[in-house]
Amino acid sequence: MNVSQGAVHPVEAPPLRTEGAAEPRLRMKDLQGMPGTVGGLVLRVSQLLFAVVALSVMATTTDFPSVTAFCYLVAASGLQSMWSLALAIVDAYALLVGRRLQNSRVVRLFAVGDGVTSTATFAAACASAGITVLISNDFASCGRNPCTEFETATAMAFLSWFTALPSFLLNFWSLASR
């Protein structure tokens, strides 16, 4: 019986480790939009502006307290604006002093906070859009209700969510790639 013999190929030995030396870790590049970058600051400021416009337009209507979805939009926009303001301040500080915001705990906090606020904003915008369509198209009662203000606040909430989503995805990606 003929059996082939295994061939031995030379393999380079791994480099010797010295005591206490840690392996070099590869870090993900700081992509624009991540915390501590100019893109991240632009995203935070745009989230803040859209949320503040949605909050102030909806809060200035006289009929918003009578509809639960509109009250939820005011609450979610308020939460989004406070969260975005706080993180815009942190991003601006990090840019001024030249610090990177890639600490695991910080990224985890940002990812969870962005996930919660963007989900709440999206849910509130969807609920408000449903009520606005119901009032304007199905009931045709825009004469008695400020439909334009409802539509404007809902659109601003969607834009706030649209700018919050990249922040969440980049923070989540950074967290998952560790």
PyMOL CGO cylinders between C-alpha atoms (Angstrom):
from pymol import cmd
from pymol.cgo import CYLINDER

trace = [
    CYLINDER, 0.00, 0.00, 0.00, 1.34, 3.37, -1.04, 0.3, 1, 1, 1, 1, 1, 1,
    CYLINDER, 1.34, 3.37, -1.04, 0.73, 6.10, 1.51, 0.3, 1, 1, 1, 1, 1, 1,
    CYLINDER, 0.73, 6.10, 1.51, 1.87, 9.61, 0.85, 0.3, 1, 1, 1, 1, 1, 1,
    CYLINDER, 1.87, 9.61, 0.85, 4.16, 11.15, 3.38, 0.3, 1, 1, 1, 1, 1, 1,
    CYLINDER, 4.16, 11.15, 3.38, 3.38, 14.55, 4.83, 0.3, 1, 1, 1, 1, 1, 1,
    CYLINDER, 3.38, 14.55, 4.83, 5.69, 17.33, 3.77, 0.3, 1, 1, 1, 1, 1, 1,
    CYLINDER, 5.69, 17.33, 3.77, 7.17, 19.64, 6.34, 0.3, 1, 1, 1, 1, 1, 1,
    CYLINDER, 7.17, 19.64, 6.34, 7.10, 23.31, 5.43, 0.3, 1, 1, 1, 1, 1, 1,
    CYLINDER, 7.10, 23.31, 5.43, 9.18, 25.80, 7.36, 0.3, 1, 1, 1, 1, 1, 1,
    CYLINDER, 9.18, 25.80, 7.36, 7.16, 28.25, 9.43, 0.3, 1, 1, 1, 1, 1, 1,
    CYLINDER, 7.16, 28.25, 9.43, 8.51, 31.40, 10.96, 0.3, 1, 1, 1, 1, 1, 1,
    CYLINDER, 8.51, 31.40, 10.96, 8.50, 31.47, 14.71, 0.3, 1, 1, 1, 1, 1, 1,
    CYLINDER, 8.50, 31.47, 14.71, 6.35, 34.16, 16.30, 0.3, 1, 1, 1, 1, 1, 1,
    CYLINDER, 6.35, 34.16, 16.30, 8.28, 37.03, 17.88, 0.3, 1, 1, 1, 1, 1, 1,
    CYLINDER, 8.28, 37.03, 17.88, 9.27, 36.52, 21.48, 0.3, 1, 1, 1, 1, 1, 1,
    CYLINDER, 9.27, 36.52, 21.48, 7.15, 38.25, 24.08, 0.3, 1, 1, 1, 1, 1, 1,
    CYLINDER, 7.15, 38.25, 24.08, 8.73, 40.19, 26.84, 0.3, 1, 1, 1, 1, 1, 1,
    CYLINDER, 8.73, 40.19, 26.84, 7.26, 40.21, 30.30, 0.3, 1, 1, 1, 1, 1, 1,
    CYLINDER, 7.26, 40.21, 30.30, 4.52, 42.81, 30.76, 0.3, 1, 1, 1, 1, 1, 1,
    CYLINDER, 4.52, 42.81, 30.76, 4.41, 43.88, 27.12, 0.3, 1, 1, 1, 1, 1, 1,
    CYLINDER, 4.41, 43.88, 27.12, 0.88, 44.04, 25.79, 0.3, 1, 1, 1, 1, 1, 1,
    CYLINDER, 0.88, 44.04, 25.79, -0.03, 43.10, 22.27, 0.3, 1, 1, 1, 1, 1, 1,
    CYLINDER, -0.03, 43.10, 22.27, -0.62, 46.13, 20.06, 0.3, 1, 1, 1, 1, 1, 1,
    CYLINDER, -0.62, 46.13, 20.06, -4.31, 46.68, 19.46, 0.3, 1, 1, 1, 1, 1, 1,
    CYLINDER, -4.31, 46.68, 19.46, -5.63, 47.90, 16.19, 0.3, 1, 1, 1, 1, 1, 1,
    CYLINDER, -5.63, 47.90, 16.19, -7.95, 50.85, 16.58, 0.3, 1, 1, 1, 1, 1, 1,
    CYLINDER, -7.95, 50.85, 16.58, -10.69, 51.91, 14.27, 0.3, 1, 1, 1, 1, 1, 1,
    CYLINDER, -10.69, 51.91, 14.27, -10.11, 55.25, 12.61, 0.3, 1, 1, 1, 1, 1, 1,
    CYLINDER, -10.11, 55.25, 12.61, -12.02, 58.22, 13.88, 0.3, 1, 1, 1, 1, 1, 1,
    CYLINDER, -12.02, 58.22, 13.88, -14.71, 58.53, 11.24, 0.3, 1, 1, 1, 1, 1, 1,
    CYLINDER, -14.71, 58.53, 11.24, -16.48, 61.83, 10.83, 0.3, 1, 1, 1, 1, 1, 1,
    CYLINDER, -16.48, 61.83, 10.83, -19.69, 61.63, 12.83, 0.3, 1, 1, 1, 1, 1, 1,
    CYLINDER, -19.69, 61.63, 12.83, -18.16, 59.78, 15.77, 0.3, 1, 1, 1, 1, 1, 1,
    CYLINDER, -18.16, 59.78, 15.77, -17.91, 61.52, 19.14, 0.3, 1, 1, 1, 1, 1, 1,
    CYLINDER, -17.91, 61.52, 19.14, -15.09, 64.04, 19.34, 0.3, 1, 1, 1, 1, 1, 1,
    CYLINDER, -15.09, 64.04, 19.34, -14.97, 64.81, 15.62, 0.3, 1, 1, 1, 1, 1, 1,
    CYLINDER, -14.97, 64.81, 15.62, -16.17, 67.84, 13.69, 0.3, 1, 1, 1, 1, 1, 1,
    CYLINDER, -16.17, 67.84, 13.69, -18.75, 65.65, 11.93, 0.3, 1, 1, 1, 1, 1, 1,
    CYLINDER, -18.75, 65.65, 11.93, -20.04, 64.46, 15.30, 0.3, 1, 1, 1, 1, 1, 1,
    CYLINDER, -20.04, 64.46, 15.30, -20.43, 68.02, 16.47, 0.3, 1, 1, 1, 1, 1, 1,
    CYLINDER, -20.43, 68.02, 16.47, -22.30, 68.96, 13.28, 0.3, 1, 1, 1, 1, 1, 1,
    CYLINDER, -22.30, 68.96, 13.28, -24.65, 65.98, 13.76, 0.3, 1, 1, 1, 1, 1, 1,
    CYLINDER, -24.65, 65.98, 13.76, -25.29, 66.93, 17.40, 0.3, 1, 1, 1, 1, 1, 1,
    CYLINDER, -25.29, 66.93, 17.40, -26.00, 70.57, 16.59, 0.3, 1, 1, 1, 1, 1, 1,
    CYLINDER, -26.00, 70.57, 16.59, -28.37, 69.61, 13.75, 0.3, 1, 1, 1, 1, 1, 1,
    CYLINDER, -28.37, 69.61, 13.75, -30.17, 67.13, 16.06, 0.3, 1, 1, 1, 1, 1, 1,
    CYLINDER, -30.17, 67.13, 16.06, -30.50, 69.90, 18.61, 0.3, 1, 1, 1, 1, 1, 1,
    CYLINDER, -30.50, 69.90, 18.61, -31.82, 72.45, 16.12, 0.3, 1, 1, 1, 1, 1, 1,
    CYLINDER, -31.82, 72.45, 16.12, -34.40, 70.12, 14.56, 0.3, 1, 1, 1, 1, 1, 1,
    CYLINDER, -34.40, 70.12, 14.56, -35.60, 68.90, 17.97, 0.3, 1, 1, 1, 1, 1, 1,
    CYLINDER, -35.60, 68.90, 17.97, -35.89, 72.44, 19.34, 0.3, 1, 1, 1, 1, 1, 1,
    CYLINDER, -35.89, 72.44, 19.34, -37.88, 73.56, 16.29, 0.3, 1, 1, 1, 1, 1, 1,
    CYLINDER, -37.88, 73.56, 16.29, -40.20, 70.54, 16.60, 0.3, 1, 1, 1, 1, 1, 1,
    CYLINDER, -40.20, 70.54, 16.60, -40.64, 71.19, 20.31, 0.3, 1, 1, 1, 1, 1, 1,
    CYLINDER, -40.64, 71.19, 20.31, -41.31, 74.90, 19.99, 0.3, 1, 1, 1, 1, 1, 1,
    CYLINDER, -41.31, 74.90, 19.99, -43.66, 74.63, 17.00, 0.3, 1, 1, 1, 1, 1, 1,
    CYLINDER, -43.66, 74.63, 17.00, -45.74, 71.91, 18.64, 0.3, 1, 1, 1, 1, 1, 1,
    CYLINDER, -45.74, 71.91, 18.64, -45.72, 73.55, 22.07, 0.3, 1, 1, 1, 1, 1, 1,
    CYLINDER, -45.72, 73.55, 22.07, -46.97, 76.86, 20.68, 0.3, 1, 1, 1, 1, 1, 1,
    CYLINDER, -46.97, 76.86, 20.68, -50.13, 75.28, 19.23, 0.3, 1, 1, 1, 1, 1, 1,
    CYLINDER, -50.13, 75.28, 19.23, -53.16, 75.44, 21.46, 0.3, 1, 1, 1, 1, 1, 1,
    CYLINDER, -53.16, 75.44, 21.46, -54.48, 71.97, 20.59, 0.3, 1, 1, 1, 1, 1, 1,
    CYLINDER, -54.48, 71.97, 20.59, -51.45, 69.79, 21.28, 0.3, 1, 1, 1, 1, 1, 1,
    CYLINDER, -51.45, 69.79, 21.28, -52.37, 68.82, 24.89, 0.3, 1, 1, 1, 1, 1, 1,
    CYLINDER, -52.37, 68.82, 24.89, -55.60, 67.22, 23.70, 0.3, 1, 1, 1, 1, 1, 1,
    CYLINDER, -55.60, 67.22, 23.70, -53.79, 64.54, 21.64, 0.3, 1, 1, 1, 1, 1, 1,
    CYLINDER, -53.79, 64.54, 21.64, -51.51, 62.04, 23.35, 0.3, 1, 1, 1, 1, 1, 1,
    CYLINDER, -51.51, 62.04, 23.35, -49.26, 61.57, 20.30, 0.3, 1, 1, 1, 1, 1, 1,
    CYLINDER, -49.26, 61.57, 20.30, -48.55, 65.30, 20.21, 0.3, 1, 1, 1, 1, 1, 1,
    CYLINDER, -48.55, 65.30, 20.21, -47.74, 65.33, 23.93, 0.3, 1, 1, 1, 1, 1, 1,
    CYLINDER, -47.74, 65.33, 23.93, -45.39, 62.41, 23.31, 0.3, 1, 1, 1, 1, 1, 1,
    CYLINDER, -45.39, 62.41, 23.31, -43.74, 64.38, 20.47, 0.3, 1, 1, 1, 1, 1, 1,
    CYLINDER, -43.74, 64.38, 20.47, -43.15, 67.31, 22.81, 0.3, 1, 1, 1, 1, 1, 1,
    CYLINDER, -43.15, 67.31, 22.81, -41.66, 65.00, 25.46, 0.3, 1, 1, 1, 1, 1, 1,
    CYLINDER, -41.66, 65.00, 25.46, -39.46, 63.11, 22.97, 0.3, 1, 1, 1, 1, 1, 1,
    CYLINDER, -39.46, 63.11, 22.97, -38.28, 66.31, 21.31, 0.3, 1, 1, 1, 1, 1, 1,
    CYLINDER, -38.28, 66.31, 21.31, -37.44, 67.75, 24.71, 0.3, 1, 1, 1, 1, 1, 1,
    CYLINDER, -37.44, 67.75, 24.71, -35.45, 64.65, 25.61, 0.3, 1, 1, 1, 1, 1, 1,
    CYLINDER, -35.45, 64.65, 25.61, -33.69, 64.68, 22.24, 0.3, 1, 1, 1, 1, 1, 1,
    CYLINDER, -33.69, 64.68, 22.24, -32.81, 68.35, 22.55, 0.3, 1, 1, 1, 1, 1, 1,
    CYLINDER, -32.81, 68.35, 22.55, -31.38, 67.98, 26.07, 0.3, 1, 1, 1, 1, 1, 1,
    CYLINDER, -31.38, 67.98, 26.07, -29.36, 64.88, 25.08, 0.3, 1, 1, 1, 1, 1, 1,
    CYLINDER, -29.36, 64.88, 25.08, -28.05, 66.54, 21.92, 0.3, 1, 1, 1, 1, 1, 1,
    CYLINDER, -28.05, 66.54, 21.92, -27.14, 69.73, 23.76, 0.3, 1, 1, 1, 1, 1, 1,
    CYLINDER, -27.14, 69.73, 23.76, -25.19, 67.81, 26.40, 0.3, 1, 1, 1, 1, 1, 1,
    CYLINDER, -25.19, 67.81, 26.40, -23.30, 65.76, 23.83, 0.3, 1, 1, 1, 1, 1, 1,
    CYLINDER, -23.30, 65.76, 23.83, -22.66, 68.80, 21.62, 0.3, 1, 1, 1, 1, 1, 1,
    CYLINDER, -22.66, 68.80, 21.62, -21.00, 70.45, 24.59, 0.3, 1, 1, 1, 1, 1, 1,
    CYLINDER, -21.00, 70.45, 24.59, -18.92, 67.32, 25.22, 0.3, 1, 1, 1, 1, 1, 1,
    CYLINDER, -18.92, 67.32, 25.22, -17.95, 67.12, 21.53, 0.3, 1, 1, 1, 1, 1, 1,
    CYLINDER, -17.95, 67.12, 21.53, -16.99, 70.80, 21.44, 0.3, 1, 1, 1, 1, 1, 1,
    CYLINDER, -16.99, 70.80, 21.44, -14.89, 70.38, 24.59, 0.3, 1, 1, 1, 1, 1, 1,
    CYLINDER, -14.89, 70.38, 24.59, -13.16, 67.31, 23.16, 0.3, 1, 1, 1, 1, 1, 1,
    CYLINDER, -13.16, 67.31, 23.16, -12.35, 69.20, 19.96, 0.3, 1, 1, 1, 1, 1, 1,
    CYLINDER, -12.35, 69.20, 19.96, -11.02, 72.20, 21.86, 0.3, 1, 1, 1, 1, 1, 1,
    CYLINDER, -11.02, 72.20, 21.86, -8.69, 70.21, 24.11, 0.3, 1, 1, 1, 1, 1, 1,
    CYLINDER, -8.69, 70.21, 24.11, -7.83, 67.62, 21.47, 0.3, 1, 1, 1, 1, 1, 1,
    CYLINDER, -7.83, 67.62, 21.47, -9.11, 64.54, 23.30, 0.3, 1, 1, 1, 1, 1, 1,
    CYLINDER, -9.11, 64.54, 23.30, -10.43, 61.41, 21.69, 0.3, 1, 1, 1, 1, 1, 1,
    CYLINDER, -10.43, 61.41, 21.69, -13.76, 60.11, 22.95, 0.3, 1, 1, 1, 1, 1, 1,
    CYLINDER, -13.76, 60.11, 22.95, -13.07, 56.45, 22.33, 0.3, 1, 1, 1, 1, 1, 1,
    CYLINDER, -13.07, 56.45, 22.33, -13.18, 55.20, 25.91, 0.3, 1, 1, 1, 1, 1, 1,
    CYLINDER, -13.18, 55.20, 25.91, -15.28, 52.03, 26.06, 0.3, 1, 1, 1, 1, 1, 1,
    CYLINDER, -15.28, 52.03, 26.06, -17.56, 53.33, 28.80, 0.3, 1, 1, 1, 1, 1, 1,
    CYLINDER, -17.56, 53.33, 28.80, -18.11, 56.66, 27.06, 0.3, 1, 1, 1, 1, 1, 1,
    CYLINDER, -18.11, 56.66, 27.06, -18.91, 55.00, 23.74, 0.3, 1, 1, 1, 1, 1, 1,
    CYLINDER, -18.91, 55.00, 23.74, -21.30, 52.60, 25.49, 0.3, 1, 1, 1, 1, 1, 1,
    CYLINDER, -21.30, 52.60, 25.49, -23.08, 55.51, 27.19, 0.3, 1, 1, 1, 1, 1, 1,
    CYLINDER, -23.08, 55.51, 27.19, -23.33, 57.41, 23.91, 0.3, 1, 1, 1, 1, 1, 1,
    CYLINDER, -23.33, 57.41, 23.91, -24.61, 54.35, 22.03, 0.3, 1, 1, 1, 1, 1, 1,
    CYLINDER, -24.61, 54.35, 22.03, -27.30, 53.54, 24.60, 0.3, 1, 1, 1, 1, 1, 1,
    CYLINDER, -27.30, 53.54, 24.60, -28.36, 57.19, 24.94, 0.3, 1, 1, 1, 1, 1, 1,
    CYLINDER, -28.36, 57.19, 24.94, -28.48, 57.69, 21.19, 0.3, 1, 1, 1, 1, 1, 1,
    CYLINDER, -28.48, 57.69, 21.19, -30.46, 54.47, 20.77, 0.3, 1, 1, 1, 1, 1, 1,
    CYLINDER, -30.46, 54.47, 20.77, -33.04, 55.46, 23.38, 0.3, 1, 1, 1, 1, 1, 1,
    CYLINDER, -33.04, 55.46, 23.38, -33.47, 59.04, 22.21, 0.3, 1, 1, 1, 1, 1, 1,
    CYLINDER, -33.47, 59.04, 22.21, -33.57, 58.21, 18.51, 0.3, 1, 1, 1, 1, 1, 1,
    CYLINDER, -33.57, 58.21, 18.51, -36.12, 55.44, 19.08, 0.3, 1, 1, 1, 1, 1, 1,
    CYLINDER, -36.12, 55.44, 19.08, -38.30, 57.73, 21.17, 0.3, 1, 1, 1, 1, 1, 1,
    CYLINDER, -38.30, 57.73, 21.17, -38.07, 60.51, 18.59, 0.3, 1, 1, 1, 1, 1, 1,
    CYLINDER, -38.07, 60.51, 18.59, -38.90, 58.17, 15.72, 0.3, 1, 1, 1, 1, 1, 1,
    CYLINDER, -38.90, 58.17, 15.72, -41.88, 56.67, 17.57, 0.3, 1, 1, 1, 1, 1, 1,
    CYLINDER, -41.88, 56.67, 17.57, -43.20, 60.12, 18.46, 0.3, 1, 1, 1, 1, 1, 1,
    CYLINDER, -43.20, 60.12, 18.46, -42.77, 61.37, 14.90, 0.3, 1, 1, 1, 1, 1, 1,
    CYLINDER, -42.77, 61.37, 14.90, -44.60, 58.33, 13.50, 0.3, 1, 1, 1, 1, 1, 1,
    CYLINDER, -44.60, 58.33, 13.50, -47.45, 58.69, 15.99, 0.3, 1, 1, 1, 1, 1, 1,
    CYLINDER, -47.45, 58.69, 15.99, -47.77, 62.41, 15.26, 0.3, 1, 1, 1, 1, 1, 1,
    CYLINDER, -47.77, 62.41, 15.26, -47.68, 61.78, 11.52, 0.3, 1, 1, 1, 1, 1, 1,
    CYLINDER, -47.68, 61.78, 11.52, -50.53, 59.30, 11.87, 0.3, 1, 1, 1, 1, 1, 1,
    CYLINDER, -50.53, 59.30, 11.87, -52.66, 61.73, 13.85, 0.3, 1, 1, 1, 1, 1, 1,
    CYLINDER, -52.66, 61.73, 13.85, -51.84, 64.59, 11.47, 0.3, 1, 1, 1, 1, 1, 1,
    CYLINDER, -51.84, 64.59, 11.47, -52.92, 62.52, 8.46, 0.3, 1, 1, 1, 1, 1, 1,
    CYLINDER, -52.92, 62.52, 8.46, -56.06, 61.49, 10.31, 0.3, 1, 1, 1, 1, 1, 1,
    CYLINDER, -56.06, 61.49, 10.31, -56.96, 65.10, 11.11, 0.3, 1, 1, 1, 1, 1, 1,
    CYLINDER, -56.96, 65.10, 11.11, -56.10, 66.58, 7.72, 0.3, 1, 1, 1, 1, 1, 1,
    CYLINDER, -56.10, 66.58, 7.72, -57.13, 63.86, 5.24, 0.3, 1, 1, 1, 1, 1, 1,
    CYLINDER, -57.13, 63.86, 5.24, -59.71, 61.67, 6.95, 0.3, 1, 1, 1, 1, 1, 1,
    CYLINDER, -59.71, 61.67, 6.95, -61.57, 64.20, 9.06, 0.3, 1, 1, 1, 1, 1, 1,
    CYLINDER, -61.57, 64.20, 9.06, -60.82, 67.19, 6.81, 0.3, 1, 1, 1, 1, 1, 1,
    CYLINDER, -60.82, 67.19, 6.81, -60.84, 69.41, 9.85, 0.3, 1, 1, 1, 1, 1, 1,
    CYLINDER, -60.84, 69.41, 9.85, -57.82, 71.61, 9.18, 0.3, 1, 1, 1, 1, 1, 1,
    CYLINDER, -57.82, 71.61, 9.18, -60.08, 74.63, 9.46, 0.3, 1, 1, 1, 1, 1, 1,
    CYLINDER, -60.08, 74.63, 9.46, -60.46, 74.01, 13.20, 0.3, 1, 1, 1, 1, 1, 1,
    CYLINDER, -60.46, 74.01, 13.20, -56.93, 72.63, 13.80, 0.3, 1, 1, 1, 1, 1, 1,
    CYLINDER, -56.93, 72.63, 13.80, -53.47, 74.07, 13.05, 0.3, 1, 1, 1, 1, 1, 1,
    CYLINDER, -53.47, 74.07, 13.05, -52.52, 71.30, 10.59, 0.3, 1, 1, 1, 1, 1, 1,
    CYLINDER, -52.52, 71.30, 10.59, -49.58, 73.23, 9.16, 0.3, 1, 1, 1, 1, 1, 1,
    CYLINDER, -49.58, 73.23, 9.16, -47.97, 73.50, 12.58, 0.3, 1, 1, 1, 1, 1, 1,
    CYLINDER, -47.97, 73.50, 12.58, -48.61, 69.81, 13.27, 0.3, 1, 1, 1, 1, 1, 1,
    CYLINDER, -48.61, 69.81, 13.27, -47.03, 68.87, 9.94, 0.3, 1, 1, 1, 1, 1, 1,
    CYLINDER, -47.03, 68.87, 9.94, -44.05, 71.16, 10.51, 0.3, 1, 1, 1, 1, 1, 1,
    CYLINDER, -44.05, 71.16, 10.51, -43.37, 69.79, 13.99, 0.3, 1, 1, 1, 1, 1, 1,
    CYLINDER, -43.37, 69.79, 13.99, -43.70, 66.22, 12.73, 0.3, 1, 1, 1, 1, 1, 1,
    CYLINDER, -43.70, 66.22, 12.73, -41.32, 66.89, 9.82, 0.3, 1, 1, 1, 1, 1, 1,
    CYLINDER, -41.32, 66.89, 9.82, -38.77, 68.46, 12.17, 0.3, 1, 1, 1, 1, 1, 1,
    CYLINDER, -38.77, 68.46, 12.17, -39.02, 65.44, 14.48, 0.3, 1, 1, 1, 1, 1, 1,
    CYLINDER, -39.02, 65.44, 14.48, -38.32, 63.14, 11.53, 0.3, 1, 1, 1, 1, 1, 1,
    CYLINDER, -38.32, 63.14, 11.53, -35.32, 65.28, 10.56, 0.3, 1, 1, 1, 1, 1, 1,
    CYLINDER, -35.32, 65.28, 10.56, -34.07, 65.16, 14.14, 0.3, 1, 1, 1, 1, 1, 1,
    CYLINDER, -34.07, 65.16, 14.14, -34.33, 61.37, 14.07, 0.3, 1, 1, 1, 1, 1, 1,
    CYLINDER, -34.33, 61.37, 14.07, -32.66, 61.26, 10.66, 0.3, 1, 1, 1, 1, 1, 1,
    CYLINDER, -32.66, 61.26, 10.66, -29.64, 63.12, 12.07, 0.3, 1, 1, 1, 1, 1, 1,
    CYLINDER, -29.64, 63.12, 12.07, -29.62, 61.08, 15.29, 0.3, 1, 1, 1, 1, 1, 1,
    CYLINDER, -29.62, 61.08, 15.29, -29.51, 57.75, 13.47, 0.3, 1, 1, 1, 1, 1, 1,
    CYLINDER, -29.51, 57.75, 13.47, -25.94, 58.11, 12.09, 0.3, 1, 1, 1, 1, 1, 1,
    CYLINDER, -25.94, 58.11, 12.09, -24.69, 59.04, 15.57, 0.3, 1, 1, 1, 1, 1, 1,
    CYLINDER, -24.69, 59.04, 15.57, -26.25, 55.90, 17.01, 0.3, 1, 1, 1, 1, 1, 1,
    CYLINDER, -26.25, 55.90, 17.01, -25.00, 53.65, 14.22, 0.3, 1, 1, 1, 1, 1, 1,
    CYLINDER, -25.00, 53.65, 14.22, -21.42, 54.97, 14.41, 0.3, 1, 1, 1, 1, 1, 1,
    CYLINDER, -21.42, 54.97, 14.41, -21.33, 54.66, 18.20, 0.3, 1, 1, 1, 1, 1, 1,
    CYLINDER, -21.33, 54.66, 18.20, -22.79, 51.16, 18.03, 0.3, 1, 1, 1, 1, 1, 1,
    CYLINDER, -22.79, 51.16, 18.03, -20.29, 50.16, 15.34, 0.3, 1, 1, 1, 1, 1, 1,
    CYLINDER, -20.29, 50.16, 15.34, -17.43, 51.55, 17.39, 0.3, 1, 1, 1, 1, 1, 1,
    CYLINDER, -17.43, 51.55, 17.39, -18.66, 49.65, 20.42, 0.3, 1, 1, 1, 1, 1, 1,
    CYLINDER, -18.66, 49.65, 20.42, -19.13, 46.41, 18.50, 0.3, 1, 1, 1, 1, 1, 1,
    CYLINDER, -19.13, 46.41, 18.50, -15.68, 46.60, 16.89, 0.3, 1, 1, 1, 1, 1, 1,
    CYLINDER, -15.68, 46.60, 16.89, -13.81, 46.59, 20.21, 0.3, 1, 1, 1, 1, 1, 1,
]
cmd.load_cgo(trace, "trace")
